[in-house]
């Protein structure tokens, strides 16, 4: 029950974070610097939460190394792709496609982690694919977004799926709290993104970070809270339970985007249908595990 509540809480934070990222990009359209600032601020928030809840007992544990590696995948490389996708395809459309992560995560979970199979996986897969087809048929030219952003979002979803299974495997074999694991994942992501930024921007990296700090500050706070909830959930529940729950972030993103940035996102019937299909598919995969 705790894993379910934490998964749902992570979904709400992730959904709000996606909208905050879009707001940040409107002020500073720099996906690389925005990714680093979001991860770095998220790391600070996750550490503060861990210290407040458990006094950070596991923060210096040698058992954290798998979660550092997981962070390189997501929110490291996946975070960079995610923010780029938001820039190219918008917050709502990116969040809807990230909903494919439960399907991508469930298959290896059944094969490699011995998690139980159910025929609902096939039904959920059909709904998720149908939602992707509906969204893919949208005329993005009318929204000002670029179709390549949809492919970037799917690539991010794939990395998130790999991270979820790796984190679940690590939670089985390494005795650390989910809060410390979340902080470690964000630390790995922040290091990767900082190195990437200095390799690509070199002398301009510091100035880019300063410009992006305030616009992406809220996104980082929300990311830190989301990862604290998510990794704690993954240490308590199976991948096929937790992943579909936090994949409902697309519901939160579409709802919040329609309220705060609806006009620029151009949220229409096709997007809502796609969101409904993909969230329904994710729910099937998790509900009949």
C-alpha positions in Angstrom: 0.0 0.0 0.0 2.9 2.4 0.8 4.5 1.7 -2.6 1.2 2.5 -4.3 0.9 5.8 -2.5 4.5 6.7 -3.1 4.1 5.8 -6.8 1.1 8.1 -7.1 2.9 10.9 -5.3 5.8 10.6 -7.6 3.5 10.8 -10.6 2.0 14.1 -9.3 5.5 15.6 -8.7 6.8 14.4 -12.1 3.7 15.9 -13.9 4.2 19.2 -12.2 7.9 19.1 -12.9 7.3 18.7 -16.7 5.1 21.8 -16.7 7.8 23.7 -14.8 10.4 22.6 -17.3 8.3 24.0 -20.1 8.0 27.3 -18.2 11.7 27.3 -17.8 12.3 26.7 -21.5 10.1 29.6 -22.3 12.4 31.9 -20.3 15.8 30.2 -21.2 15.6 27.8 -24.2 18.7 25.8 -23.2 17.9 22.1 -22.7 21.5 21.2 -21.7 21.9 23.8 -18.9 18.3 23.3 -17.8 18.9 19.6 -17.5 21.9 20.1 -15.2 20.2 22.7 -13.0 17.1 20.5 -12.6 19.2 17.5 -11.6 21.5 19.5 -9.3 18.7 21.2 -7.5 16.9 17.9 -7.3 19.9 16.3 -5.7 20.0 19.0 -2.9 16.2 18.5 -2.3 16.5 14.7 -2.2 19.4 14.9 0.3 17.5 17.3 2.5 14.5 15.0 2.5 16.7 12.0 3.4 18.3 13.9 6.2 14.9 15.0 7.6 13.3 11.6 7.4 16.2 9.2 8.3 19.1 11.4 9.3 20.8 10.3 6.0 22.1 7.1 7.6 22.6 5.4 4.1 24.0 8.5 2.3 27.6 7.3 2.7 27.0 3.6 2.2 29.1 1.7 -0.3 25.9 -0.1 -1.3 24.8 3.0 -3.2 27.0 2.5 -6.3 24.3 0.7 -8.4 21.9 3.7 -7.9 24.7 6.1 -9.0 24.9 4.1 -12.2 21.1 4.1 -12.6 21.2 7.8 -12.3 23.5 8.0 -15.4 20.6 6.5 -17.4 17.8 8.4 -15.7 17.5 11.2 -14.9 21.0 11.6 -16.5 20.9 10.9 -20.2 17.1 10.4 -20.1 16.7 13.8 -18.4 18.6 15.5 -21.2 16.5 13.8 -23.8 13.3 14.6 -21.8 13.9 18.3 -21.6 14.9 18.4 -25.3 11.6 16.6 -26.1 9.6 19.1 -24.1 11.4 21.9 -26.1 10.6 20.2 -29.4 7.2 18.6 -28.8 5.8 20.4 -25.7 5.2 19.3 -22.1 1.9 17.5 -22.6 2.9 15.4 -25.6 6.2 14.4 -24.1 4.5 13.3 -20.9 2.0 11.3 -22.8 4.8 9.4 -24.6 6.7 8.8 -21.4 3.7 6.7 -20.4 5.1 4.0 -22.7 7.8 3.4 -20.0 5.6 0.8 -18.1 5.3 -1.4 -21.2 9.0 -1.0 -22.0 9.9 -1.8 -18.3 7.4 -4.7 -17.9 8.9 -7.0 -20.6 12.4 -7.3 -19.1 10.9 -7.4 -15.6 9.0 -10.5 -16.5 12.0 -12.1 -18.3 14.9 -11.1 -16.0 13.4 -10.3 -12.6 10.9 -13.2 -12.5 7.9 -10.9 -12.0 4.5 -12.5 -12.7 3.0 -12.4 -16.2 -0.7 -11.6 -16.9 -2.6 -11.4 -20.1 -3.4 -7.8 -19.2 0.1 -7.0 -20.4 -1.0 -7.7 -23.9 -4.2 -5.6 -23.5 -2.2 -2.8 -21.9 0.4 -2.9 -24.7 -2.4 -2.6 -27.3 -3.8 0.5 -25.6 -0.4 2.1 -25.2 0.5 1.5 -28.9 -3.0 2.8 -29.9 -2.4 5.9 -27.9 1.0 6.4 -29.6 -0.6 6.0 -33.1 -3.3 8.5 -32.2 -0.7 11.0 -31.0 1.6 10.3 -34.0 -1.2 11.2 -36.4 -1.5 14.6 -35.0 -0.6 17.5 -37.2 2.1 19.1 -35.2 2.6 21.8 -37.8 -0.5 23.4 -36.4 1.0 23.5 -32.9 4.4 24.9 -33.7 6.1 21.8 -32.4 8.4 19.4 -34.2 7.7 15.7 -34.8 11.3 14.6 -34.0 10.4 15.5 -30.4 8.1 12.5 -30.2 11.0 10.2 -31.1 13.2 11.9 -28.5 10.5 11.4 -25.9 10.3 7.6 -26.7 14.1 7.4 -26.4 13.8 9.0 -22.9 11.0 6.5 -22.0 13.3 3.6 -23.0 16.1 4.8 -20.8 13.6 5.3 -17.9 12.4 1.7 -18.4 16.0 0.4 -18.2 16.6 2.5 -15.1 13.5 1.1 -13.3 14.5 -2.5 -13.8 18.1 -1.9 -12.9 17.0 0.0 -9.7 14.6 -2.8 -8.8 17.4 -5.3 -9.2 19.7 -3.2 -7.1 17.1 -2.8 -4.4 16.9 -6.6 -4.1 20.6 -7.0 -3.7 21.7 -3.8 -1.8 20.3 -2.8 1.5 19.8 0.9 1.4 16.8 3.2 1.8 14.9 4.4 -1.2 15.5 8.0 -0.2 19.3 7.6 -0.3 19.0 5.6 -3.5 17.1 8.5 -5.1 19.8 11.0 -3.9 22.5 8.8 -5.4 20.6 8.5 -8.7 20.4 12.3 -8.9 24.0 12.6 -8.0 25.0 10.4 -10.9 22.8 12.4 -13.2 24.2 15.7 -12.1 27.8 14.6 -12.6 27.0 13.2 -16.1 25.1 16.4 -17.1 27.8 18.7 -15.7 30.6 16.8 -17.7 28.4 16.9 -20.8 27.8 20.7 -20.4 31.5 21.5 -19.9 32.6 19.3 -22.9 30.0 20.9 -25.2 30.1 24.5 -23.9 33.6 24.6 -22.4 34.2 28.2 -21.3 30.5 29.1 -21.7 29.2 26.5 -19.4 29.2 28.5 -16.2 27.4 31.4 -17.8 24.8 29.0 -19.2 24.2 27.5 -15.7 23.8 30.9 -14.2 21.2 31.9 -16.8 19.3 28.7 -16.3 19.3 28.5 -12.5 16.3 30.6 -11.6 14.1 29.5 -14.6 14.6 25.8 -13.7 14.8 26.1 -9.9 11.2 25.0 -9.4 11.6 22.0 -11.8 14.6 20.9 -9.8 12.7 21.1 -6.5 9.9 19.0 -8.0 12.3 16.5 -9.5 14.0 15.9 -6.1 10.7 15.3 -4.4 9.6 13.0 -7.3 12.8 10.9 -7.1 12.7 10.6 -3.4 9.1 9.1 -3.7 9.9 7.0 -6.7 13.0 5.2 -5.5 11.4 4.6 -2.1 8.5 3.1 -3.9 10.8 0.9 -6.0 12.5 -0.5 -2.9 9.1 -1.4 -1.5 7.2 -2.7 -4.6 7.6 -4.5 -7.9 8.5 -2.6 -11.1 5.2 -3.8 -12.6 3.3 -2.1 -9.7 5.2 1.1 -9.3 6.0 2.0 -12.9 2.4 2.2 -14.2 1.4 4.3 -11.2 4.0 7.0 -11.7 3.4 6.8 -15.4 0.1 8.6 -14.7 2.2 11.7 -14.6 0.8 12.4 -18.1 -2.6 13.0 -16.5 -1.1 15.6 -14.2 1.0 17.1 -16.9 -2.0 17.5 -19.3 -4.2 18.8 -16.6 -1.6 21.4 -15.3 -0.5 22.3 -18.8 -4.1 23.0 -19.8 -4.4 25.3 -16.8 -1.1 27.2 -16.9 0.2 26.9 -20.5 -2.8 25.6 -22.4 -2.8 28.0 -25.3 0.9 27.4 -26.2 0.5 23.6 -25.7 -2.5 23.4 -28.1 -4.2 20.6 -26.1 -7.0 19.2 -28.2 -9.2 16.1 -28.5 -6.5 13.9 -30.1 -4.0 14.6 -27.4 -6.6 13.8 -24.7 -7.6 10.6 -26.4 -4.0 9.5 -26.7 -3.4 10.3 -23.0 -6.5 8.3 -22.0 -5.4 5.3 -24.0 -1.9 5.2 -22.8 -2.7 5.8 -19.1 -5.3 3.1 -19.4 -2.8 0.7 -20.8 -0.3 1.5 -18.1 -3.0 0.9 -15.5 -3.8 -2.5 -17.0 -0.2 -3.5 -16.9 0.1 -2.6 -13.3 -3.4 -3.5 -12.1 -3.4 -7.1 -13.2 0.2 -7.9 -12.4 
